[in-house]
Amino acid sequence: MERINTVNGLTIDFERIRNIRQESEFLIIEYNARIEYSKNPFTGEIEKSEISESISKEFHSYESARDNHIDIKDYWNEYLTQKVWFRKILKV
């Protein structure tokens, strides 16, 4: 399975997922925070920013959101299992 994949119309970076949750008809995918550095044009100093990202999608019903939640969690588990399997092969 690829690191970035489209599942049920959502393009997801499986490597960066921190949490997948459902709130009523909404499916929310939270990513791990990433660090970004930029130069402040006024002071000339390098500044560090922590950026938290998430994807939120509304479905037409609770059941549809739940089904998509289950599908995406299954894909994520498959990705993590494959990742662990490849690491074991490379260490041998």
C-alpha distances in whole Angstrom, upper triangle without the diagonal:
4,7,9,8,11,12,15,17,15,13,12,11,10,11,15,15,18,19,18,22,24,27,29,27,25,22,21,18,20,19,20,23,23,26,28,31,33,37,40,42,45,45,43,41,37,36,33,31,29,26,25,23,21,20,23,23,26,25,28,29,28,26,24,23,22,20,18,18,17,14,13,14,12,8,9,11,8,6,9,10,7,9,12,12,11,14,16,16,17,20,21
4,5,6,10,11,15,16,14,11,10,9,8,10,13,14,17,19,18,22,24,27,29,27,25,21,21,17,19,17,18,21,20,23,25,28,30,34,36,38,41,42,40,38,34,33,30,28,26,24,23,20,20,19,21,22,25,25,28,29,28,27,25,23,23,22,19,19,19,16,14,15,14,10,11,13,10,8,11,12,10,10,14,14,13,15,18,17,18,21,23
4,6,10,12,16,16,13,10,8,6,5,6,9,11,14,16,16,20,22,25,28,26,23,20,18,15,16,13,15,17,17,20,21,24,27,30,33,35,38,38,36,34,31,29,26,25,22,20,19,17,17,16,19,20,24,24,28,29,28,27,24,23,23,22,18,18,18,16,13,14,14,11,10,12,11,7,10,12,11,9,13,14,13,15,18,18,18,20,23
4,7,10,13,13,10,7,6,4,6,8,10,11,15,16,16,19,21,24,26,24,21,18,17,14,15,13,15,17,17,20,21,24,26,30,32,34,37,37,36,34,30,29,26,24,22,19,18,15,15,14,17,18,21,22,25,26,26,25,23,21,22,20,17,17,18,15,12,14,15,11,11,14,13,10,13,15,14,13,17,18,17,18,22,22,21,24,27
4,6,10,10,8,6,6,7,8,10,12,12,16,16,15,18,20,23,24,22,20,17,16,14,16,15,17,20,20,23,24,27,29,33,35,37,40,40,39,37,34,32,29,27,25,22,20,17,16,14,16,16,19,20,23,24,24,23,20,18,19,18,14,15,16,13,10,13,13,9,10,13,12,10,13,16,14,15,18,19,18,20,23,23,23,26,28
4,7,6,5,4,6,9,10,13,14,14,17,17,15,18,18,21,22,20,18,15,15,13,16,16,19,21,21,25,26,29,31,34,36,38,41,42,40,39,35,34,31,28,26,23,21,17,15,13,15,14,17,16,20,21,21,20,17,16,17,16,12,14,15,11,10,13,13,10,12,15,14,13,16,18,17,18,21,22,22,24,26,27,27,30,32
4,5,5,6,7,11,11,14,15,14,17,16,13,15,16,19,20,17,16,13,14,12,15,16,19,22,23,27,28,31,33,37,38,40,43,44,43,41,38,36,33,30,27,24,22,18,16,13,14,12,15,14,17,18,18,17,14,13,14,12,9,10,11,8,7,10,11,8,10,13,13,13,16,17,17,18,21,22,22,24,27,27,28,31,33
4,6,8,10,14,14,18,18,17,19,18,15,16,15,18,18,15,14,12,14,13,17,18,22,24,25,29,30,34,35,39,40,42,44,45,44,43,40,38,35,32,29,26,23,20,17,13,13,11,13,11,14,15,16,14,11,11,12,10,7,10,11,8,8,12,12,11,13,16,16,16,19,21,21,22,25,26,26,28,30,31,32,34,36
4,7,9,13,15,18,18,17,20,18,16,17,16,19,19,16,14,12,14,13,17,18,21,23,24,28,28,32,33,36,37,39,42,43,42,41,38,36,33,30,28,24,22,18,16,12,12,10,12,12,14,16,17,17,13,13,15,13,10,12,14,12,11,15,15,13,15,18,18,18,21,23,22,23,26,27,27,29,32,32,33,36,38
4,6,10,11,15,15,13,16,15,13,14,15,17,18,15,13,10,11,10,13,14,17,20,20,24,25,28,29,33,34,36,39,40,39,38,34,32,30,27,24,21,18,15,12,9,10,9,11,12,15,17,17,17,14,12,15,14,10,11,14,11,9,13,14,12,13,17,17,16,18,21,21,21,24,25,25,27,30,30,31,33,36
4,7,9,12,12,12,15,15,14,16,17,20,21,19,16,13,13,11,13,13,16,18,18,22,22,26,27,31,32,34,37,38,36,35,32,30,27,25,22,19,17,14,12,9,12,11,15,16,19,21,21,21,17,16,18,17,13,14,16,13,11,14,15,12,12,16,16,14,17,20,19,19,22,24,23,25,28,28,28,31,33
4,6,9,9,8,12,12,11,14,16,19,21,19,16,13,11,9,10,10,13,15,16,19,20,24,26,29,31,33,36,37,35,34,30,28,25,23,20,17,15,12,10,9,11,12,16,17,20,21,21,21,18,16,17,16,13,13,14,12,9,11,13,10,10,13,14,12,14,17,16,16,19,21,21,22,25,26,26,28,30
4,6,6,7,11,12,12,16,18,21,23,22,19,15,13,10,10,8,11,13,13,16,18,21,24,27,29,32,34,35,33,31,28,26,23,21,18,15,14,11,11,11,14,15,19,20,24,25,24,24,22,19,20,19,16,15,17,15,11,13,14,11,10,13,13,10,12,15,15,14,17,19,18,19,22,23,23,25,28
4,6,5,9,10,11,14,17,20,23,22,19,15,14,10,11,9,11,14,14,18,20,23,26,30,32,34,37,37,36,34,30,28,25,22,20,17,15,13,12,12,15,17,20,21,25,25,23,23,21,19,19,18,15,14,15,13,9,10,11,8,6,9,10,7,8,12,12,11,14,16,16,16,19,21,21,23,25
4,6,9,11,13,17,20,23,26,25,22,18,16,12,12,9,9,12,12,16,18,21,24,28,30,33,35,35,33,31,27,26,22,21,18,16,15,13,13,14,18,19,23,24,28,28,27,27,25,22,22,22,19,17,18,17,13,13,14,12,9,11,12,8,8,12,12,9,12,15,14,14,18,19,18,20,23
4,6,9,11,15,18,21,24,23,20,16,14,10,8,5,6,8,9,13,15,19,22,25,27,30,33,32,31,29,25,23,19,17,14,12,11,10,10,12,15,18,21,23,27,27,26,26,24,21,21,22,19,17,18,17,14,13,16,14,10,13,15,11,11,15,15,13,15,18,18,17,21,22,22,23,26
4,6,8,11,14,17,20,20,17,13,11,7,6,4,6,10,12,15,18,21,24,28,30,33,35,35,34,31,28,25,22,19,16,14,11,10,9,10,13,15,19,20,24,24,22,23,21,18,18,18,16,13,15,15,11,10,13,12,8,11,13,11,11,14,15,14,16,19,19,19,22,24,23,25,28
4,7,10,14,16,20,20,17,14,11,8,6,5,5,9,12,15,18,22,25,28,30,33,35,34,34,31,28,25,21,19,15,13,10,10,10,12,14,17,20,21,25,24,22,23,22,19,18,19,17,14,16,16,13,11,15,14,11,12,15,14,12,16,17,16,17,20,21,20,23,25,25,26,29
4,6,10,13,16,17,14,11,8,6,5,7,8,12,15,18,21,25,27,31,32,35,37,37,36,34,31,28,24,21,17,16,12,11,9,11,12,14,17,18,22,21,19,20,19,15,15,16,14,11,13,14,11,9,13,13,10,12,15,14,13,16,19,18,19,22,23,23,25,27,27,28,31
4,7,10,13,14,11,8,6,5,6,9,11,15,17,21,24,27,30,33,34,37,39,39,39,36,33,30,27,24,20,18,14,12,10,10,10,12,14,15,18,18,15,16,15,12,11,13,11,7,9,11,8,7,11,12,9,11,14,14,14,17,19,19,20,23,24,24,26,28,29,30,33
4,7,10,11,9,6,5,7,8,12,14,17,20,23,26,30,32,35,36,39,40,41,41,38,35,32,29,25,22,20,16,14,11,11,10,11,12,13,16,15,12,14,13,10,9,12,11,7,10,12,10,9,13,14,13,14,17,18,17,20,22,22,23,26,27,28,30,32,33,34,36
4,6,7,6,5,6,9,11,15,17,20,23,26,28,32,34,38,38,41,42,43,43,41,38,34,31,28,25,22,18,16,13,12,9,10,10,11,13,12,9,11,11,7,7,10,9,7,10,12,11,11,15,16,15,17,20,20,21,23,25,25,26,29,30,31,33,35,36,37,39
4,6,5,6,8,11,13,17,19,21,24,28,29,33,35,38,38,40,42,43,43,41,38,35,32,28,25,23,19,17,14,13,10,10,9,11,13,11,9,11,12,9,9,13,12,10,13,16,15,15,18,20,19,21,23,24,24,26,29,29,30,32,34,34,36,39,39,40,43
4,6,8,10,14,16,20,23,25,28,31,33,36,38,41,41,43,45,46,46,44,42,38,35,32,29,26,22,20,17,15,12,11,9,9,10,8,6,9,10,8,9,12,12,11,14,16,16,17,20,21,21,23,25,26,27,29,31,31,33,35,36,37,39,41,42,43,46
4,7,10,13,16,20,23,25,28,31,32,36,37,40,41,43,44,45,46,44,41,38,35,32,29,26,22,20,16,14,10,8,6,5,7,5,5,8,8,5,8,11,10,10,14,15,15,16,19,20,20,22,25,25,26,28,30,31,32,34,36,37,39,41,41,43,45
4,6,10,13,16,19,21,24,27,28,32,33,37,37,39,41,42,42,40,38,34,32,28,25,22,19,16,12,10,7,6,4,6,9,9,8,11,10,6,9,12,10,9,13,14,13,15,18,18,18,21,23,23,24,26,28,28,30,32,33,34,36,38,39,40,43
4,7,10,13,17,19,21,25,26,30,32,35,36,38,40,41,41,39,36,33,30,26,23,20,17,14,10,8,6,5,6,8,11,11,10,11,10,6,8,10,8,7,10,11,10,11,14,15,14,17,19,19,20,23,24,24,26,29,30,30,33,34,35,37,39
4,6,10,13,15,18,21,23,27,28,32,32,35,37,37,37,35,32,29,26,23,20,17,13,11,7,6,5,7,9,11,15,15,13,15,13,10,11,13,11,9,12,13,11,12,15,15,14,17,19,18,19,22,23,23,25,28,28,29,31,33,33,35,38
4,7,10,12,15,19,20,24,26,30,31,33,35,36,35,33,30,27,24,21,18,15,11,9,5,5,7,9,12,14,18,18,16,17,16,12,13,14,11,9,12,13,9,10,14,13,11,14,16,15,16,19,20,20,22,24,25,25,28,30,30,31,34
4,7,9,12,15,18,21,24,27,28,31,33,33,33,30,27,24,21,18,14,12,8,6,4,7,9,12,15,17,21,21,19,21,19,16,16,18,15,13,15,16,12,12,16,15,13,15,18,16,16,20,21,20,21,24,25,25,27,30,29,31,34
4,6,9,12,15,18,21,25,26,29,31,31,30,28,25,22,18,15,12,10,7,6,6,8,11,14,18,20,24,24,23,24,22,19,19,20,17,15,17,17,14,14,17,15,13,15,18,15,15,19,20,18,20,23,23,22,25,27,27,28,31
4,6,10,13,17,20,23,25,28,30,29,28,26,22,20,16,14,10,9,7,7,9,12,15,18,21,24,28,28,26,27,26,22,22,24,21,18,20,20,17,16,19,18,14,16,19,16,15,19,20,17,19,22,22,21,24,26,26,26,30
4,7,10,13,16,20,21,24,26,26,25,22,19,16,13,10,6,5,4,7,10,13,16,20,23,26,29,30,28,29,28,24,25,27,24,21,23,24,20,20,23,21,18,20,22,20,19,22,23,21,22,25,25,24,27,29,28,29,32
4,7,10,13,17,19,22,24,23,22,20,16,14,10,8,6,5,7,8,12,15,18,22,25,28,32,32,31,32,30,27,28,29,26,24,26,26,22,22,24,23,19,22,24,20,20,23,24,21,22,26,25,23,27,29,27,28,31
4,7,10,14,16,19,21,20,19,16,13,10,7,6,5,6,9,11,15,18,21,25,28,31,35,36,34,36,34,31,32,33,29,28,30,29,26,26,28,26,23,25,27,24,23,26,27,23,25,28,27,25,29,31,29,29,33
4,7,10,12,15,18,17,16,14,10,8,6,5,6,7,11,13,16,19,22,26,29,32,36,37,36,37,35,32,34,35,31,30,32,31,28,28,30,28,25,28,29,26,26,29,29,26,28,31,29,28,31,33,31,32,35
4,7,10,13,15,14,12,10,7,6,5,6,9,11,14,16,20,23,26,29,32,36,39,40,40,41,39,36,37,38,35,33,36,35,31,32,34,32,29,32,33,29,29,32,32,29,31,34,32,30,34,35,33,34,37
4,6,9,12,12,10,8,6,5,7,8,11,12,16,18,22,24,27,30,33,37,40,42,41,43,41,38,39,40,37,35,38,37,34,34,37,34,32,35,36,32,32,36,35,32,34,37,35,34,37,38,36,37,41
4,6,9,8,6,6,4,6,9,11,14,16,20,21,25,28,30,34,37,40,43,45,44,46,44,41,43,44,40,39,42,41,37,38,41,38,36,38,39,36,36,39,39,35,38,40,38,37,41,42,39,40,44
4,6,6,5,5,6,7,10,12,15,17,20,22,26,28,31,34,37,40,44,45,45,47,45,42,44,45,41,40,43,43,39,39,42,40,37,40,42,38,38,42,41,38,40,43,41,40,43,45,42,43,47
4,6,5,8,9,10,14,15,19,20,23,25,28,31,33,36,39,42,45,47,47,49,47,44,46,47,44,43,46,45,41,42,45,43,40,43,44,41,41,44,44,41,43,46,44,43,46,47,45,46,49
4,6,8,11,12,15,16,20,21,25,27,30,33,35,38,40,44,47,49,49,51,49,46,48,49,46,45,48,47,44,44,47,45,43,45,47,44,43,47,47,44,46,49,47,45,49,50,48,48,52
4,5,9,10,14,16,20,21,25,27,31,34,36,39,42,45,49,50,50,52,50,47,49,50,47,45,48,48,44,45,47,45,43,45,47,43,43,46,46,43,45,48,46,44,48,49,46,47,51
4,7,9,13,15,19,21,25,27,31,33,36,39,42,45,49,50,50,52,50,46,48,50,46,45,47,47,43,44,46,44,41,44,45,42,41,45,44,41,43,46,44,42,46,47,44,45,48
4,6,10,13,16,19,22,25,29,32,34,38,41,44,47,49,48,50,48,45,46,48,44,43,45,45,41,41,44,42,39,41,43,39,39,42,42,39,40,43,41,39,43,44,41,42,46
4,7,10,13,16,20,22,26,29,32,35,38,41,45,46,45,47,45,42,43,45,41,39,42,41,38,38,41,38,35,38,39,36,35,38,38,35,36,39,37,36,39,41,38,38,42
4,7,10,13,16,19,23,26,29,32,35,38,42,43,42,44,42,39,40,42,38,37,39,39,35,35,38,36,33,36,37,34,33,37,37,33,35,38,37,35,38,40,37,38,42
4,7,10,13,16,20,23,26,30,33,36,39,40,39,41,39,36,37,39,35,33,36,36,32,32,35,33,30,32,34,31,30,33,33,30,32,35,33,32,35,37,34,35,39
4,6,10,13,16,20,22,26,29,32,36,37,36,38,36,32,34,35,32,30,33,33,29,29,32,30,27,30,32,29,28,32,32,29,31,34,33,31,35,36,34,35,39
4,7,10,14,17,20,23,26,30,33,34,33,34,33,29,30,32,29,27,29,30,26,26,29,27,24,26,29,26,25,28,29,26,28,31,30,29,32,34,32,33,37
4,6,10,13,16,20,23,26,30,31,29,31,30,26,28,29,26,24,27,27,23,23,26,25,22,25,27,24,23,27,28,25,27,30,29,28,32,34,32,33,37
4,7,11,13,17,20,23,27,27,26,28,26,23,24,26,23,21,23,24,20,20,23,22,19,22,24,22,21,25,26,24,25,29,28,28,31,33,32,33,36
4,7,10,14,17,20,24,24,23,25,23,20,21,23,20,18,21,21,17,18,21,20,17,20,22,20,20,24,25,23,25,28,28,27,30,32,31,33,36
4,7,10,13,16,20,21,20,21,20,16,18,19,16,14,18,18,14,15,19,18,15,19,21,19,19,23,24,22,25,27,27,27,30,32,32,33,36
4,7,10,13,17,18,17,19,17,13,16,17,13,12,16,16,12,14,17,16,15,18,20,19,20,23,24,23,25,28,28,28,31,33,33,34,37
4,7,10,14,15,14,16,14,11,14,15,12,12,15,15,13,15,18,17,17,20,22,21,22,25,26,25,28,30,31,31,34,36,36,37,40
4,7,10,12,12,14,11,9,12,13,10,11,14,14,13,15,18,17,17,20,22,21,23,26,27,27,29,31,32,33,35,37,37,39,41
4,7,9,9,12,10,8,11,13,11,12,15,15,15,17,20,20,20,23,24,24,26,28,29,30,32,34,35,36,38,40,40,42,45
4,6,7,9,6,6,9,10,9,11,14,14,14,17,19,19,20,22,24,24,26,28,29,30,32,34,35,36,38,40,41,43,45
4,7,9,7,8,11,12,12,14,16,16,17,20,21,22,23,25,27,28,29,31,32,33,36,37,38,40,42,43,44,46,48
4,5,5,6,9,10,11,12,14,16,17,18,20,21,23,24,26,27,29,30,32,33,35,36,38,39,41,42,44,45,47
4,6,5,6,9,10,10,12,14,15,16,18,20,21,22,24,26,27,28,30,31,33,34,36,37,39,41,42,44,46
4,5,5,6,9,10,11,12,14,15,16,18,20,21,23,24,26,27,29,30,32,33,35,36,38,39,41,42,44
4,5,5,6,8,10,11,12,14,15,17,18,20,21,23,24,26,27,29,30,32,33,35,36,38,39,41,43
4,6,5,6,9,10,11,12,14,15,16,18,20,21,22,24,26,27,28,30,31,33,35,36,37,39,41
4,5,5,6,9,10,11,12,14,15,16,18,20,21,22,24,26,27,28,30,32,33,35,36,38,40
4,5,5,6,9,10,11,13,14,15,17,18,20,21,23,24,26,27,29,31,32,33,35,37,38
4,5,5,6,8,10,11,12,14,15,16,18,20,21,22,24,26,27,29,30,32,33,35,37
4,6,5,6,9,10,11,12,14,15,16,18,20,21,23,24,26,27,29,30,32,33,35
4,6,5,6,9,10,10,12,14,15,16,18,20,21,22,24,26,27,29,30,32,34
4,6,5,6,9,10,11,12,14,15,17,18,20,21,23,25,26,27,29,31,32
4,5,5,6,9,10,10,12,14,15,16,18,20,21,23,24,26,27,29,31
4,5,5,6,9,10,10,12,14,15,16,18,20,21,23,24,26,27,29
4,5,5,6,9,10,10,12,14,15,16,18,20,21,23,24,26,28
4,5,5,6,9,10,10,12,14,15,16,18,20,21,23,25,26
4,5,5,6,9,10,10,12,14,15,17,19,20,21,23,25
4,5,5,6,9,10,11,12,14,15,17,18,20,21,23
4,6,5,6,9,10,10,12,14,15,17,18,20,22
4,5,5,6,9,10,11,12,14,15,17,19,21
4,5,5,6,9,10,11,13,14,15,17,19
4,5,5,6,9,10,11,13,14,16,17
4,5,5,6,9,10,11,12,14,16
4,5,5,6,9,10,11,13,15
4,5,5,6,9,10,11,13
4,5,5,6,9,10,11
4,5,5,6,9,10
4,5,5,6,9
4,6,5,7
4,6,5
4,6
4
